[in-house]
Amino acid sequence: MLLRFAIRDAAIALAATAVWLLAARHSGGAGALADLTGVVAGLLVGVTAAVSHEWGHLLAGAAAGGRMRINADLRSQFLFSFDADASTLRQFVVMSLGGFVVTGLFVWLVYALLPDGLLATRVARGAVLFLASLGFVIELPLLLVALARGRVPGVAAVKVRRLPEDGPARAAA
């Protein structure tokens, strides 16, 4: 199932890159076409950042040996559900930080590499900053509570549709 998510998310990233390369420069002008290309190109960068954020969580959690259930629903942005009962605090912290690192990388990328003066750049920056603010408001408090209590919070898991072959918990890698 992860291969299907990888193909989906690689297609999103490739589409975002192609649209950016072909259309973003047109968002520096005036008119409806400039506005449309700017919004589409910028939002695709934001969507790429969001799916990359989830991969950051998954890869870091797997590298730390955390237990997770892989999502069976390809329509979901969530790749997995972290098994709070079968994982350690260290594994939770590493998994959490993986998403933060990827988001931080995207914040740097949109400010360091994208050209100023384009609507597409402003939309991309806004989308990535919105993603970062969601992490700050939703995910960071969970991490801080876990560290303060010395245990993984039970709400660390999102509900995912399980694969038929899943047992109680399945390793991500």
C-alpha positions as CSV (number, residue, x, y, z in Angstrom):
1,M,0.0,0.0,0.0
2,L,2.9,2.4,0.7
3,L,4.0,2.0,-2.9
4,R,0.6,3.3,-4.0
5,F,0.9,6.3,-1.7
6,A,4.4,6.9,-3.0
7,I,3.3,6.8,-6.6
8,R,0.3,9.1,-5.8
9,D,2.5,11.6,-3.9
10,A,5.3,11.5,-6.5
11,A,2.7,12.3,-9.2
12,I,1.5,15.2,-7.1
13,A,5.1,16.5,-6.7
14,L,5.8,16.0,-10.4
15,A,2.5,17.8,-11.4
16,A,3.4,20.7,-9.0
17,T,6.9,21.0,-10.5
18,A,5.5,20.9,-14.1
19,V,2.8,23.4,-13.4
20,W,5.3,25.6,-11.6
21,L,7.9,25.5,-14.5
22,L,5.2,26.0,-17.2
23,A,2.9,28.5,-15.5
24,A,4.3,30.3,-12.4
25,R,6.1,33.0,-14.4
26,H,2.8,34.0,-15.9
27,S,1.4,34.9,-12.5
28,G,3.5,38.0,-12.4
29,G,1.2,39.7,-14.8
30,A,-2.3,41.1,-14.5
31,G,-5.6,39.5,-15.4
32,A,-7.6,36.4,-14.8
33,L,-5.1,34.0,-16.4
34,A,-2.3,35.4,-14.3
35,D,-4.4,35.0,-11.2
36,L,-5.5,31.5,-12.0
37,T,-2.0,30.3,-12.8
38,G,-0.7,31.8,-9.7
39,V,-3.3,30.2,-7.4
40,V,-3.0,26.8,-9.0
41,A,0.8,26.7,-9.1
42,G,1.1,28.0,-5.5
43,L,-1.5,25.7,-4.1
44,L,0.2,22.7,-5.8
45,V,3.4,23.6,-3.9
46,G,1.4,23.7,-0.7
47,V,-0.2,20.3,-1.4
48,T,3.3,18.9,-2.1
49,A,4.5,20.3,1.2
50,A,1.5,18.7,3.0
51,V,2.0,15.2,1.6
52,S,5.8,15.5,2.1
53,H,5.1,16.5,5.8
54,E,3.2,13.2,6.2
55,W,6.1,11.2,4.6
56,G,8.5,12.9,7.0
57,H,6.4,11.6,9.9
58,L,6.2,8.1,8.4
59,L,9.9,7.8,7.5
60,A,11.1,9.2,10.9
61,G,8.7,6.9,12.8
62,A,9.8,3.9,10.9
63,A,13.5,4.7,11.3
64,A,12.9,5.0,15.1
65,G,11.1,1.6,15.1
66,G,7.7,3.0,15.9
67,R,4.7,0.8,15.3
68,M,2.1,2.1,12.9
69,R,-0.9,1.0,10.9
70,I,-0.7,1.7,7.2
71,N,-3.8,3.4,5.8
72,A,-5.7,1.5,3.1
73,D,-7.6,4.6,1.8
74,L,-5.6,6.2,-1.0
75,R,-8.0,9.2,-0.9
76,S,-6.7,10.1,2.6
77,Q,-3.7,12.4,3.1
78,F,-2.8,10.4,6.2
79,L,-0.4,7.5,5.3
80,F,-0.6,5.8,8.7
81,S,-1.9,5.8,12.2
82,F,0.8,5.8,14.9
83,D,0.2,3.0,17.4
84,A,0.6,4.8,20.7
85,D,0.2,1.7,22.8
86,A,3.0,-0.3,21.1
87,S,5.5,2.6,20.7
88,T,7.8,4.4,23.0
89,L,8.0,8.0,23.8
90,R,11.3,8.3,22.0
91,Q,9.7,6.8,18.9
92,F,6.8,9.2,19.1
93,V,9.1,12.2,19.5
94,V,11.2,11.1,16.5
95,M,8.1,10.5,14.4
96,S,6.7,13.9,15.4
97,L,10.0,15.7,14.6
98,G,10.1,14.1,11.1
99,G,7.1,16.1,10.0
100,F,8.4,19.3,11.5
101,V,11.7,18.9,9.8
102,V,10.1,18.5,6.4
103,T,7.8,21.4,6.9
104,G,10.7,23.6,8.0
105,L,12.5,22.5,4.9
106,F,9.6,23.7,2.7
107,V,9.4,27.0,4.6
108,W,13.1,27.5,3.8
109,L,12.6,26.4,0.1
110,V,9.7,28.7,-0.7
111,Y,11.5,31.7,0.8
112,A,15.0,30.9,-0.5
113,L,14.3,29.5,-3.9
114,L,11.0,30.9,-5.3
115,P,11.2,34.3,-7.0
116,D,9.6,37.3,-5.4
117,G,7.0,39.3,-7.4
118,L,4.9,36.3,-8.5
119,L,1.4,35.6,-7.2
120,A,2.3,31.9,-7.4
121,T,5.2,32.5,-5.0
122,R,2.9,34.4,-2.5
123,V,0.3,31.6,-2.7
124,A,3.0,28.9,-2.2
125,R,4.5,30.8,0.8
126,G,1.0,31.3,2.3
127,A,0.1,27.6,1.8
128,V,3.3,26.4,3.4
129,L,3.1,28.9,6.3
130,F,-0.5,27.7,6.8
131,L,0.7,24.1,7.0
132,A,3.4,25.2,9.4
133,S,0.8,27.0,11.6
134,L,-1.3,23.9,11.7
135,G,1.7,21.9,12.9
136,F,2.3,24.5,15.5
137,V,-1.3,24.6,16.7
138,I,-2.2,20.9,16.4
139,E,0.9,18.8,16.5
140,L,3.3,20.7,18.7
141,P,1.0,20.7,21.7
142,L,0.7,16.9,21.4
143,L,4.5,16.6,21.4
144,L,4.8,19.0,24.4
145,V,2.2,17.1,26.4
146,A,3.9,13.8,25.7
147,L,7.2,15.2,26.8
148,A,5.7,16.7,30.0
149,R,3.9,13.5,30.9
150,G,6.6,11.2,29.8
151,R,4.3,9.0,27.7
152,V,2.8,8.9,24.2
153,P,-0.6,10.6,24.1
154,G,-3.5,8.3,23.2
155,V,-4.7,10.9,20.6
156,A,-1.5,10.5,18.6
157,A,-3.3,8.2,16.2
158,V,-5.6,9.2,13.4
159,K,-8.3,6.8,12.3
160,V,-7.3,5.0,9.1
161,R,-8.9,2.3,7.1
162,R,-6.9,-0.9,7.8
163,L,-5.6,-3.3,5.3
164,P,-7.3,-6.7,5.5
165,E,-4.0,-8.4,6.4
166,D,-3.4,-6.0,9.3
167,G,-3.2,-7.5,12.7
168,P,-3.4,-5.3,15.8
169,A,-0.4,-3.3,14.6
170,R,1.9,-3.5,11.6
171,A,5.3,-2.0,11.2
172,A,5.6,0.7,8.6
173,A,8.8,-0.6,7.0
